[in-house]
Structures are given as structure tokens and as C-alpha cells.
């Protein structure tokens, strides 16, 4: 019985450590302007496959993304932000998505 418990513990430890090994963090400079931008970007990222969490700091305009590096790559995260209408580091915002943003969310909108 002790052997079975030990084997189960080893299996779970291996699964847990492999899941933790693929988690990474990315910081992306955005063109966000306000709380609506924060909500829009975080929601877009949080519903993107492979993203575990995101938090945008409006003061610095930097979004910190925790993601599974086996499921998504940094360039895909930046592309998701751009598709929401915002610049993401050197990736420019998608023009159509940007035009759909409220005026306060567009660069210089305040």
C-alpha cells in the first residue's frame, strides 16, 4: 500500500512540475489610455488560449502576462493585443480595431 501511495505521489509531482515549467511571464508596452482600455486588453488576453492571467498597469501602460509557453508564444500575445486595437511593443494596433475604439481609448484621446 505504501508503494502505491509513493508511486501516485511521484506521478502527481511529475505532472505538477512539468506544468509549472512551461509557465512564463511577458511584459508588453501598450498604447492604453484609460480604465476601459485596461478592461478591454485584460479581457482579450484572459480569453486567449494559453494565457493564464494578465494585469495592465495604466501608469506605465505595461501589461504583465503570465502564460503557458507550450501553448502560446510572445508574438501571439502581442498580436492579440494588436487585434484588440492597441499597440503592443513594436507591433502596431490593427487599424480596423483601433477605429472601433472609443475616442478616449485612442492615442491622444484625453
C-alpha positions as CSV (number, residue, x, y, z in Angstrom):
1,X,0.0,0.0,0.0
2,X,2.9,2.4,0.8
3,X,4.4,1.6,-2.6
4,X,1.2,2.5,-4.4
5,X,0.9,5.8,-2.5
6,X,4.6,6.6,-3.3
7,X,4.0,5.9,-7.0
8,X,0.9,8.1,-7.1
9,X,2.8,10.9,-5.3
10,X,5.7,10.7,-7.8
11,X,3.3,10.8,-10.8
12,X,1.5,13.8,-9.4
13,X,4.8,15.6,-8.6
14,X,5.9,15.0,-12.2
15,X,2.7,16.3,-13.6
16,X,2.8,19.4,-11.4
17,X,6.4,20.2,-12.1
18,X,6.0,19.8,-15.8
19,X,3.0,22.2,-15.7
20,X,5.0,24.7,-13.7
21,X,8.0,24.5,-16.0
22,X,6.0,25.8,-19.0
23,X,4.7,29.0,-17.3
24,X,6.5,32.2,-18.3
25,X,5.9,36.0,-17.9
26,X,5.9,38.6,-20.5
27,X,5.8,42.4,-20.1
28,X,4.3,44.4,-23.1
29,X,4.2,48.1,-23.5
30,X,0.8,49.1,-24.8
31,X,-1.0,52.3,-26.1
32,X,-3.7,52.0,-23.4
33,X,-5.2,55.3,-22.2
34,X,-7.9,54.6,-19.5
35,X,-9.8,52.0,-17.4
36,X,-11.8,50.9,-20.5
37,X,-8.6,50.1,-22.2
38,X,-7.4,48.2,-19.2
39,X,-10.6,46.1,-19.2
40,X,-10.6,45.6,-22.9
41,X,-6.9,44.4,-23.0
42,X,-7.1,42.2,-19.9
43,X,-10.4,40.6,-21.2
44,X,-8.9,39.9,-24.6
45,X,-5.8,38.3,-23.1
46,X,-7.7,36.3,-20.4
47,X,-9.8,34.7,-23.1
48,X,-6.7,33.9,-25.3
49,X,-5.7,30.2,-25.2
50,X,-2.5,29.7,-23.3
51,X,-2.8,32.9,-21.2
52,X,-3.1,32.3,-17.5
53,X,-3.5,35.9,-16.3
54,X,-2.9,39.5,-17.3
55,X,-2.7,42.7,-15.4
56,X,-2.3,46.1,-17.0
57,X,-0.7,49.0,-15.1
58,X,-2.2,52.2,-16.5
59,X,0.6,54.4,-15.1
60,X,3.3,52.6,-17.1
61,X,0.9,51.2,-19.8
62,X,2.6,47.9,-19.4
63,X,0.6,44.7,-19.3
64,X,2.2,41.7,-17.4
65,X,1.1,38.4,-18.9
66,X,1.5,35.0,-17.3
67,X,1.2,32.3,-20.0
68,X,1.9,28.7,-20.9
69,X,4.9,28.8,-23.2
70,X,3.9,25.4,-24.6
71,X,0.6,26.8,-25.8
72,X,1.3,30.4,-26.9
73,X,4.3,32.4,-28.0
74,X,5.1,36.1,-27.1
75,X,4.4,37.2,-30.6
76,X,0.9,35.7,-30.5
77,X,0.3,37.6,-27.3
78,X,1.4,40.9,-28.9
79,X,-0.8,40.0,-31.9
80,X,-3.9,39.5,-29.6
81,X,-3.3,43.0,-28.1
82,X,-3.0,44.5,-31.6
83,X,-6.2,42.8,-32.7
84,X,-7.9,44.5,-29.8
85,X,-6.9,47.9,-31.2
86,X,-3.8,48.7,-29.2
87,X,0.0,48.9,-30.0
88,X,1.9,46.1,-28.4
89,X,5.6,46.9,-28.1
90,X,6.7,47.3,-31.8
91,X,3.5,45.6,-33.1
92,X,1.1,48.3,-34.3
93,X,-2.6,48.2,-33.5
94,X,-4.9,46.6,-36.1
95,X,-6.3,49.7,-38.0
96,X,-9.9,48.5,-38.1
97,X,-10.0,47.6,-34.4
98,X,-8.3,50.9,-33.5
99,X,-11.0,52.8,-35.4
100,X,-13.7,51.0,-33.4
101,X,-12.2,52.1,-30.1
102,X,-14.0,54.9,-28.2
103,X,-12.3,58.3,-28.7
104,X,-11.0,58.2,-25.1
105,X,-9.2,55.0,-25.9
106,X,-7.4,56.3,-29.0
107,X,-3.9,57.8,-28.7
108,X,-4.3,61.4,-27.6
109,X,-7.9,60.8,-26.8
110,X,-7.7,62.6,-23.4
